[in-house]
Amino acid sequence: MSQDATVVRTAGDDACRAVIDAVAAARGVRPIDLDTPLYEAVDPDALRALFPADGRPSATTVEFAWTDCLVTVADGGRVTVTRTGSR
């Protein structure tokens, strides 16, 4: 079963890990079973720089498509995933 998902990061959480976990939850699969690597959709180093694990505030929002999902990472650590396909 798959559905939209939202994950709220806390200080110390890696932005890339939060995205991977949220997309896996939305697709109803384990993170290891995602068929496309994150780096094919977004630069992981840039994502980590914009949303550091130390919890520094950021007035940035990043949105990108990945594995039939629309991923939004916003200030405050919120990762929102909306399913866009049936895959």
DOVOPA-211966 format. One record per residue: residue in one letter; z, y, x of N, C-alpha, C, CB in turn; residue number from 1. Coordinates in steps of 0.001 Angstrom, whole numbers, plus 524288, in hexadecimal, padded with zeros to 5 digits. Each point is the difference from the previous one (the first is absolute). Last residue first. Glycine has a CB too. Layout:
DOVOPA-211966
r = a n_z = Z n_y = Y n_x = X ca_z = Z ca_y = Y ca_x = X c_z = Z c_y = Y c_x = X cb_z = Z cb_y = Y cb_x = X k = NUM
...
***
This chain:
DOVOPA-211966
r = r n_z = 7D864 n_y = 80E6E n_x = 80E10 ca_z = 80025 ca_y = 7FC51 ca_x = 8045B c_z = 80552 c_y = 7FDEB c_x = 80110 cb_z = 7F8A8 cb_y = 8048C cb_x = 803B6 k = 87
r = s n_z = 8003A n_y = 80902 n_x = 7EFEC ca_z = 8022C ca_y = 7FB19 ca_x = 7FE07 c_z = 800A9 c_y = 7FBE8 c_x = 8042C cb_z = 7FBF6 cb_y = 801F9 cb_x = 7F79B k = 86
r = g n_z = 80524 n_y = 81462 n_x = 80934 ca_z = 7FC55 ca_y = 7FBB8 ca_x = 7FF5B c_z = 802BD c_y = 7FB09 c_x = 7FE50 cb_z = 7FA4E cb_y = 80408 cb_x = 806B3 k = 85
r = t n_z = 80E81 n_y = 80C1E n_x = 7FCD3 ca_z = 7FAFD ca_y = 80226 ca_x = 7FE6D c_z = 7FBF6 c_y = 7FBC4 c_x = 7FEFD cb_z = 8020E cb_y = 807EF cb_x = 80521 k = 84
r = r n_z = 8149E n_y = 7FC1A n_x = 7FC44 ca_z = 7FBAD ca_y = 7FC43 ca_x = 8003F c_z = 7FAFA c_y = 8028A c_x = 7FE10 cb_z = 80645 cb_y = 7F887 cb_x = 7FEAF k = 83
r = t n_z = 80A2F n_y = 8114B n_x = 80A4E ca_z = 7FD88 ca_y = 7FF3D ca_x = 7FAEE c_z = 7FB69 c_y = 7FC56 c_x = 800B3 cb_z = 802D1 cb_y = 808F2 cb_x = 7FCDF k = 82
r = v n_z = 80FDF n_y = 7FDF8 n_x = 80DC1 ca_z = 7FB33 ca_y = 7FCED ca_x = 8002C c_z = 7FE12 c_y = 7FF2E c_x = 7FA72 cb_z = 802D0 cb_y = 7FB7D cb_x = 8085C k = 81
r = t n_z = 80B49 n_y = 81150 n_x = 80432 ca_z = 7FE46 ca_y = 7FE5A ca_x = 7FAD0 c_z = 7FAC8 c_y = 7FD41 c_x = 8007E cb_z = 804CF cb_y = 80776 cb_x = 7FBB9 k = 80
r = v n_z = 80CDC n_y = 7FF83 n_x = 81026 ca_z = 7FAE4 ca_y = 7FD7F ca_x = 80079 c_z = 7FEA3 c_y = 7FDF0 c_x = 7FA93 cb_z = 80160 cb_y = 7FD86 cb_x = 809B1 k = 79
r = r n_z = 80D47 n_y = 81125 n_x = 7FF4E ca_z = 7FE08 ca_y = 7FD0B ca_x = 7FB83 c_z = 7FA7F c_y = 7FE00 c_x = 8011F cb_z = 80586 cb_y = 8056B cb_x = 7F9E2 k = 78
r = g n_z = 80687 n_y = 805DC n_x = 810EF ca_z = 7FF95 ca_y = 7FA73 ca_x = 80102 c_z = 7FDDC c_y = 7FCC9 c_x = 7FB8A cb_z = 8073D cb_y = 80133 cb_x = 805DF k = 77
r = g n_z = 7FB86 n_y = 811FC n_x = 7FCFD ca_z = 80471 ca_y = 7FD58 ca_x = 7FDA8 c_z = 7FFA0 c_y = 7FA1E c_x = 80092 cb_z = 800D1 cb_y = 8074F cb_x = 7F9BD k = 76
r = d n_z = 7ED88 n_y = 80307 n_x = 805F9 ca_z = 804F8 ca_y = 801C2 ca_x = 8022B c_z = 80477 c_y = 7FD54 c_x = 7FD27 cb_z = 7FC10 cb_y = 808AC cb_x = 80277 k = 75
r = a n_z = 7F29E n_y = 7EC9B n_x = 7FBF6 ca_z = 80192 ca_y = 8056F ca_x = 7FF31 c_z = 80534 c_y = 80123 c_x = 802A1 cb_z = 7FB25 cb_y = 80017 cb_x = 7F789 k = 74
r = v n_z = 7F31E n_y = 7F1F3 n_x = 805BA ca_z = 804DC ca_y = 8007B ca_x = 802F9 c_z = 80171 c_y = 805C4 c_x = 7FFCC cb_z = 7FDF8 cb_y = 7F82E cb_x = 80614 k = 73
r = t n_z = 7F495 n_y = 7F9C8 n_x = 7EEFC ca_z = 801BC ca_y = 8055C ca_x = 800DA c_z = 80532 c_y = 7FFD5 c_x = 802D5 cb_z = 7FB44 cb_y = 8033C cb_x = 7F7ED k = 72
r = v n_z = 7F2F6 n_y = 7EF82 n_x = 802F6 ca_z = 80520 ca_y = 8008D ca_x = 80268 c_z = 80129 c_y = 805C5 c_x = 800CB cb_z = 7FF1E cb_y = 7F73B cb_x = 80475 k = 71
r = l n_z = 7F3E8 n_y = 7FAF5 n_x = 7EFE7 ca_z = 80069 ca_y = 8056A ca_x = 801AF c_z = 8059B c_y = 800BC c_x = 801D5 cb_z = 7F8E5 cb_y = 8033C cb_x = 7F9A6 k = 70
r = c n_z = 7FB2B n_y = 7EA44 n_x = 8058B ca_z = 8047D ca_y = 8031D ca_x = 7FE5F c_z = 7FF48 c_y = 805A0 c_x = 801D9 cb_z = 805E1 cb_y = 7F809 cb_x = 80053 k = 69
r = d n_z = 7EFA5 n_y = 7F834 n_x = 80419 ca_z = 7FFC1 ca_y = 800C6 ca_x = 7FA50 c_z = 804B7 c_y = 802E4 c_x = 7FDDB cb_z = 7FACE cb_y = 7F7E8 cb_x = 7FF6D k = 68
r = t n_z = 803D8 n_y = 80602 n_x = 81350 ca_z = 80026 ca_y = 7FB01 ca_x = 7FD38 c_z = 80068 c_y = 80091 c_x = 7FA0F cb_z = 8041F cb_y = 7FC3F cb_x = 807E4 k = 67
r = w n_z = 7FD06 n_y = 81588 n_x = 8002B ca_z = 800BA ca_y = 7FB59 ca_x = 80341 c_z = 80096 c_y = 7FB46 c_x = 7FC75 cb_z = 80443 cb_y = 8054F cb_x = 80733 k = 66
r = a n_z = 7F88D n_y = 811BB n_x = 7F9D3 ca_z = 7FEE1 ca_y = 7FB16 ca_x = 7FD53 c_z = 800B5 c_y = 7FB88 c_x = 803DA cb_z = 7F9A9 cb_y = 80474 cb_x = 7F9CF k = 65
r = f n_z = 81074 n_y = 80F26 n_x = 805ED ca_z = 7FB91 ca_y = 7FD03 ca_x = 801FE c_z = 7FF6A c_y = 7FAFB c_x = 7FCD7 cb_z = 8014A cb_y = 803C4 cb_x = 8090F k = 64
r = e n_z = 80AA7 n_y = 80FCE n_x = 7FA75 ca_z = 7FE08 ca_y = 7FC66 ca_x = 7FC13 c_z = 7FB3C c_y = 7FD37 c_x = 80241 cb_z = 80363 cb_y = 805B2 cb_x = 7F88E k = 63
r = v n_z = 80EA9 n_y = 8077B n_x = 80CA1 ca_z = 7FB51 ca_y = 7FD51 ca_x = 801D3 c_z = 7FE74 c_y = 7FC11 c_x = 7FBD2 cb_z = 80277 cb_y = 80133 cb_x = 8099A k = 62
r = t n_z = 80A4B n_y = 81140 n_x = 7F95C ca_z = 7FEB7 ca_y = 7FB86 ca_x = 7FCB2 c_z = 7FAE7 c_y = 7FDBC c_x = 80208 cb_z = 804A7 cb_y = 803D9 cb_x = 7F805 k = 61
r = t n_z = 80BEE n_y = 80A1A n_x = 80F7A ca_z = 7FADE ca_y = 7FD9C ca_x = 80009 c_z = 7FF94 c_y = 7FBB3 c_x = 7FBEC cb_z = 7FF36 cb_y = 80225 cb_x = 80971 k = 60
r = a n_z = 80F01 n_y = 8093D n_x = 7FE38 ca_z = 7FDB1 ca_y = 8022E ca_x = 7FB36 c_z = 7FA82 c_y = 7FDC8 c_x = 7FF3E cb_z = 80552 cb_y = 80850 cb_x = 800FE k = 59
r = s n_z = 80D0A n_y = 7F063 n_x = 808C7 ca_z = 7FA79 ca_y = 80124 ca_x = 800BD c_z = 7FDD9 c_y = 801F7 c_x = 7FAD8 cb_z = 7FF17 cb_y = 7F923 cb_x = 8071B k = 58
r = p n_z = 814C5 n_y = 80205 n_x = 8040B ca_z = 7FCE7 ca_y = 80183 ca_x = 7FB6D c_z = 7FA62 c_y = 80143 c_x = 80173 cb_z = 80814 cb_y = 8036A cb_x = 7FBDB k = 57
r = r n_z = 80415 n_y = 7EE91 n_x = 80E7C ca_z = 7FEB2 ca_y = 80590 ca_x = 8001A c_z = 7FCB1 c_y = 80166 c_x = 7FB44 cb_z = 8006A cb_y = 80009 cb_x = 809D2 k = 56
r = g n_z = 80663 n_y = 7EE82 n_x = 7FB64 ca_z = 80136 ca_y = 802AC ca_x = 7FB20 c_z = 7FF01 c_y = 805DC c_x = 8000C cb_z = 80681 cb_y = 7F935 cb_x = 7FE9D k = 55
r = d n_z = 7F668 n_y = 7F82F n_x = 80E5E ca_z = 80512 ca_y = 802A0 ca_x = 8007C c_z = 8015B c_y = 80340 c_x = 7FB2E cb_z = 7FEAC cb_y = 8003A cb_x = 809A1 k = 54
r = a n_z = 7F0EC n_y = 7F64B n_x = 7F953 ca_z = 80445 ca_y = 7FCA4 ca_x = 7FE30 c_z = 8054B c_y = 802AD c_x = 80043 cb_z = 7FADE cb_y = 7F85F cb_x = 802EC k = 53
r = p n_z = 7F271 n_y = 81223 n_x = 7FA58 ca_z = 80329 ca_y = 7FD5B ca_x = 803F2 c_z = 80491 c_y = 7FCFA c_x = 7FDA7 cb_z = 7FD78 cb_y = 806F4 cb_x = 8063C k = 52
r = f n_z = 7EFE5 n_y = 800D8 n_x = 7F3E8 ca_z = 804A1 ca_y = 7FE3A ca_x = 7FD16 c_z = 80389 c_y = 7FCE5 c_x = 803B0 cb_z = 7FADC cb_y = 7FFB2 cb_x = 7F774 k = 51
r = l n_z = 7F5A3 n_y = 80816 n_x = 80F28 ca_z = 800B8 ca_y = 80356 ca_x = 7FB6B c_z = 80507 c_y = 7FEBC c_x = 7FD08 cb_z = 7F653 cb_y = 800BB cb_x = 7FF56 k = 50
r = a n_z = 804AB n_y = 7F4F2 n_x = 80F47 ca_z = 80102 ca_y = 80558 ca_x = 801D0 c_z = 8010F c_y = 803A7 c_x = 7FB6C cb_z = 7FA4D cb_y = 7FE61 cb_x = 807C9 k = 49
r = r n_z = 800BB n_y = 7F021 n_x = 7F4CD ca_z = 80556 ca_y = 80035 ca_x = 80227 c_z = 80163 c_y = 8057E c_x = 801DE cb_z = 7FF31 cb_y = 7F69E cb_x = 802AD k = 48
r = l n_z = 7EFA7 n_y = 80681 n_x = 7F79A ca_z = 80392 ca_y = 7FF5F ca_x = 7FB96 c_z = 805AF c_y = 8005A c_x = 801CF cb_z = 7F956 cb_y = 7FA66 cb_x = 7FB6C k = 47
r = a n_z = 7F992 n_y = 80584 n_x = 81164 ca_z = 80006 ca_y = 804F6 ca_x = 7FD2A c_z = 803CB c_y = 7FFC4 c_x = 7FB61 cb_z = 7F6A5 cb_y = 80198 cb_x = 802B4 k = 46
r = d n_z = 80699 n_y = 7EF03 n_x = 806BB ca_z = 802D8 ca_y = 803C9 ca_x = 80342 c_z = 8004F c_y = 8054C c_x = 7FD50 cb_z = 7FD0C cb_y = 7FB48 cb_x = 80810 k = 45
r = p n_z = 7F8FA n_y = 7F719 n_x = 7EFDB ca_z = 805AA ca_y = 7FF2B ca_x = 7FFB5 c_z = 80327 c_y = 803E7 c_x = 8033D cb_z = 7FE22 cb_y = 7F6A5 cb_x = 7FE89 k = 44
r = d n_z = 7EF03 n_y = 80BDC n_x = 7F7FC ca_z = 80201 ca_y = 7FF96 ca_x = 8055B c_z = 805F3 c_y = 7FF68 c_x = 7FFC1 cb_z = 7F877 cb_y = 80583 cb_x = 8039C k = 43
r = v n_z = 7FAA0 n_y = 7F3A7 n_x = 7ECD9 ca_z = 802A7 ca_y = 804BA ca_x = 801D1 c_z = 801F5 c_y = 7FF05 c_x = 80591 cb_z = 802B0 cb_y = 80286 cb_x = 7F6AF k = 42
r = a n_z = 7F293 n_y = 7F0D0 n_x = 80089 ca_z = 80033 ca_y = 803F7 ca_x = 7FBDD c_z = 80240 c_y = 8052C c_x = 801E0 cb_z = 800F3 cb_y = 7F8D7 cb_x = 7F996 k = 41
r = e n_z = 7FD9A n_y = 7F795 n_x = 810F2 ca_z = 7FAA9 ca_y = 800CD ca_x = 7FE19 c_z = 7FFCE c_y = 8042E c_x = 7FBB8 cb_z = 7FDF0 cb_y = 7F6A8 cb_x = 80237 k = 40
r = y n_z = 8123B n_y = 8034B n_x = 8057A ca_z = 7FD2A ca_y = 80396 ca_x = 80378 c_z = 7FA4E c_y = 800C7 c_x = 7FE70 cb_z = 805EE cb_y = 7FD3B cb_x = 80719 k = 39
r = l n_z = 80592 n_y = 7F66E n_x = 7F024 ca_z = 80109 ca_y = 8056F ca_x = 7FEA1 c_z = 7FCB7 c_y = 803C3 c_x = 80340 cb_z = 8090E cb_y = 7FD77 cb_x = 7FD76 k = 38
r = p n_z = 7EFC7 n_y = 7EEFC n_x = 7FF0C ca_z = 8042A ca_y = 802A0 ca_x = 802F3 c_z = 80084 c_y = 805C2 c_x = 7FE74 cb_z = 7FE6F cb_y = 7F9CF cb_x = 8076F k = 37
r = t n_z = 7FB1A n_y = 7F67F n_x = 7EBB8 ca_z = 7FDD3 ca_y = 80410 ca_x = 8035D c_z = 80479 c_y = 802AB c_x = 802EF cb_z = 7F850 cb_y = 80165 cb_x = 7F9D0 k = 36
r = d n_z = 80AD8 n_y = 7F0B6 n_x = 7F9BF ca_z = 7FB2D ca_y = 7FE57 ca_x = 8028A c_z = 7FD82 c_y = 80406 c_x = 803A3 cb_z = 7FEAD cb_y = 7FA87 cb_x = 7F854 k = 35
r = l n_z = 815BF n_y = 7FF35 n_x = 8018C ca_z = 7FC58 ca_y = 80452 ca_x = 7FF0C c_z = 7FB1C c_y = 7FF03 c_x = 80341 cb_z = 8076B cb_y = 80671 cb_x = 7FE23 k = 34
r = d n_z = 80856 n_y = 7EEC0 n_x = 80256 ca_z = 7FB55 ca_y = 7FE47 ca_x = 7FD33 c_z = 7FC43 c_y = 8046C c_x = 7FE85 cb_z = 80556 cb_y = 7F8BC cb_x = 7FCA7 k = 33
r = i n_z = 80BB6 n_y = 8093F n_x = 80BBD ca_z = 7FCAB ca_y = 7FD1A ca_x = 803A4 c_z = 7FAD8 c_y = 7FE57 c_x = 7FD7B cb_z = 8080A cb_y = 7FCDC cb_x = 8048B k = 32
r = p n_z = 80576 n_y = 80B6C n_x = 7F12A ca_z = 7FD68 ca_y = 8039B ca_x = 803A3 c_z = 7FC3E c_y = 7FD3E c_x = 803BC cb_z = 807D4 cb_y = 805B5 cb_x = 7FF67 k = 31
r = r n_z = 7FB2C n_y = 7F155 n_x = 7EE36 ca_z = 80365 ca_y = 8010F ca_x = 8047E c_z = 7FD28 c_y = 803BD c_x = 803AF cb_z = 80462 cb_y = 7F711 cb_x = 7FF38 k = 30
r = v n_z = 7F71A n_y = 80A0C n_x = 7EC51 ca_z = 7FF67 ca_y = 7FC61 ca_x = 80463 c_z = 80418 c_y = 8013C c_x = 80424 cb_z = 7F64F cb_y = 7FF18 cb_x = 7FE36 k = 29
r = g n_z = 80488 n_y = 80A9A n_x = 7F16C ca_z = 80280 ca_y = 7FB06 ca_x = 7FEB9 c_z = 7FF52 c_y = 7FBDC c_x = 80431 cb_z = 7FE90 cb_y = 8021F cb_x = 7F6C5 k = 28
r = r n_z = 7FC27 n_y = 810D8 n_x = 807AF ca_z = 7FBFF ca_y = 7FBE9 ca_x = 7FFA2 c_z = 8024F c_y = 7FAAF c_x = 7FEC7 cb_z = 7FAA1 cb_y = 80502 cb_x = 80642 k = 27
r = a n_z = 81069 n_y = 809AE n_x = 7FC13 ca_z = 7FC4F ca_y = 80172 ca_x = 7FBDE c_z = 7FBDC c_y = 7FBC9 c_x = 7FF36 cb_z = 80184 cb_y = 8096F cb_x = 80216 k = 26
r = a n_z = 80A8B n_y = 7F49F n_x = 80BCA ca_z = 802AD ca_y = 7FF7A ca_x = 7FAF3 c_z = 7FC48 c_y = 80133 c_x = 7FB84 cb_z = 80880 cb_y = 80271 cb_x = 8043A k = 25
r = a n_z = 7F147 n_y = 8004B n_x = 80CCC ca_z = 800B2 ca_y = 7FA66 ca_x = 7FF03 c_z = 802A0 c_y = 7FF19 c_x = 7FAB4 cb_z = 800A6 cb_y = 7FE60 cb_x = 809B3 k = 24
r = v n_z = 7FDEE n_y = 812DA n_x = 7FBFE ca_z = 7FADE ca_y = 7FDED ca_x = 7FE80 c_z = 80060 c_y = 7FA25 c_x = 7FEE4 cb_z = 7FB8A cb_y = 806E9 cb_x = 80574 k = 23
r = a n_z = 8139A n_y = 8015D n_x = 800D7 ca_z = 7FEB8 ca_y = 801EF ca_x = 7FAC5 c_z = 7FAC0 c_y = 7FDE1 c_x = 7FE1D cb_z = 8052A cb_y = 80819 cb_x = 801DC k = 22
r = d n_z = 80086 n_y = 7F3FD n_x = 80F76 ca_z = 80354 ca_y = 7FD6F ca_x = 7FC1D c_z = 7FE99 c_y = 801A3 c_x = 7FA6F cb_z = 80722 cb_y = 7FF99 cb_x = 806A6 k = 21
r = i n_z = 7F029 n_y = 808CA n_x = 80753 ca_z = 7FE90 ca_y = 7FA7A ca_x = 7FFC6 c_z = 80322 c_y = 7FD2E c_x = 7FBD2 cb_z = 7FDB5 cb_y = 80033 cb_x = 80981 k = 20
r = v n_z = 806C5 n_y = 8113D n_x = 7FA00 ca_z = 7FAE4 ca_y = 7FFA9 ca_x = 7FD81 c_z = 7FE6C c_y = 7FA4D c_x = 7FF54 cb_z = 7FD71 cb_y = 808AB cb_x = 803E1 k = 19
r = a n_z = 811E6 n_y = 7FA9D n_x = 80578 ca_z = 800C6 ca_y = 8014B ca_x = 7FA7B c_z = 7FADB c_y = 7FF9F c_x = 7FCFE cb_z = 80779 cb_y = 805E7 cb_x = 80273 k = 18
r = r n_z = 7F81B n_y = 7F803 n_x = 80FC1 ca_z = 8027E ca_y = 7FB72 ca_x = 7FD92 c_z = 800BF c_y = 800FE c_x = 7FA2F cb_z = 80494 cb_y = 7FDC6 cb_x = 80877 k = 17
r = c n_z = 7F54C n_y = 8103A n_x = 8017D ca_z = 7FC05 ca_y = 7FBE8 ca_x = 7FF8A c_z = 80231 c_y = 7FB24 c_x = 7FD62 cb_z = 7FBA0 cb_y = 80375 cb_x = 80800 k = 16
r = a n_z = 80FDC n_y = 80A90 n_x = 7FBD7 ca_z = 7FC57 ca_y = 80162 ca_x = 7FBD4 c_z = 7FBE6 c_y = 7FBBF c_x = 7FF37 cb_z = 8016E cb_y = 80978 cb_x = 80202 k = 15
r = d n_z = 8123E n_y = 7F2F3 n_x = 80523 ca_z = 7FAD9 ca_y = 8013F ca_x = 80207 c_z = 7FC35 c_y = 800F6 c_x = 7FB81 cb_z = 801CB cb_y = 7FAA2 cb_x = 8080C k = 14
r = d n_z = 813D1 n_y = 8080A n_x = 7F851 ca_z = 7FBB9 ca_y = 7FCB2 ca_x = 7FE25 c_z = 7FAD0 c_y = 801F4 c_x = 8022F cb_z = 80507 cb_y = 7FDF3 cb_x = 7F7C7 k = 13
r = g n_z = 80B25 n_y = 80B0E n_x = 80B24 ca_z = 7FFC2 ca_y = 7FB44 ca_x = 80324 c_z = 7FBAA c_y = 7FC51 c_x = 7FE53 cb_z = 80974 cb_y = 800E5 cb_x = 80170 k = 12
r = a n_z = 7FE75 n_y = 80BF7 n_x = 7F0A9 ca_z = 7FFCF ca_y = 80124 ca_x = 80597 c_z = 8003B c_y = 7FADB c_x = 80302 cb_z = 80457 cb_y = 808DA cb_x = 7FEA6 k = 11
r = t n_z = 7F40C n_y = 7F448 n_x = 7EF13 ca_z = 804C1 ca_y = 8029F ca_x = 801B7 c_z = 7FF7A c_y = 800FB c_x = 805DE cb_z = 8058B cb_y = 7FBAE cb_x = 7F8D7 k = 10
r = r n_z = 7EBE7 n_y = 8013B n_x = 7F640 ca_z = 801F3 ca_y = 7FEF8 ca_x = 80545 c_z = 8052C c_y = 802C8 c_x = 800D5 cb_z = 7F6D3 cb_y = 7FEF2 cb_x = 80351 k = 9
r = v n_z = 7FF67 n_y = 7F9C2 n_x = 7EAF7 ca_z = 8025A ca_y = 804B6 ca_x = 8023A c_z = 80268 c_y = 7FE80 c_x = 8053B cb_z = 801CD cb_y = 803F5 cb_x = 7F6FD k = 8
r = v n_z = 7EE2E n_y = 7F43E n_x = 7FB89 ca_z = 8041D ca_y = 7FED1 ca_x = 803C6 c_z = 80211 c_y = 80530 c_x = 80202 cb_z = 7FBE1 cb_y = 7F743 cb_x = 8029A k = 7
r = t n_z = 7F7A0 n_y = 8002D n_x = 7EC82 ca_z = 8020A ca_y = 80490 ca_x = 802B5 c_z = 80464 c_y = 7FE31 c_x = 80387 cb_z = 7FD86 cb_y = 80613 cb_x = 7F890 k = 6
r = a n_z = 7F080 n_y = 7F159 n_x = 7FBC8 ca_z = 80508 ca_y = 7FF9B ca_x = 802A7 c_z = 80172 c_y = 80538 c_x = 80279 cb_z = 7FE6C cb_y = 7F674 cb_x = 801B3 k = 5
r = d n_z = 7F3FC n_y = 7FE1A n_x = 7EF03 ca_z = 800E5 ca_y = 80482 ca_x = 8035C c_z = 80568 c_y = 7FF82 c_x = 80265 cb_z = 7FA08 cb_y = 805B6 cb_x = 7FA84 k = 4
r = q n_z = 7FDBB n_y = 7E848 n_x = 800F8 ca_z = 80124 ca_y = 804B9 ca_x = 7FD08 c_z = 80060 c_y = 8048A c_x = 803C3 cb_z = 804BB cb_y = 7FAE1 cb_x = 7F907 k = 3
r = s n_z = 7F739 n_y = 7EE43 n_x = 80461 ca_z = 7FFD9 ca_y = 804C6 ca_x = 80314 c_z = 800A2 c_y = 804B1 c_x = 7FC6B cb_z = 7FA3B cb_y = 7FBB1 cb_x = 806B6 k = 2
r = m n_z = 8087D n_y = 7EDA6 n_x = 7FAF5 ca_z = 80000 ca_y = 80496 ca_x = 7FCB5 c_z = 80000 c_y = 804D6 c_x = 80379 cb_z = 804C0 cb_y = 7FB27 cb_x = 7F8C8 k = 1
***
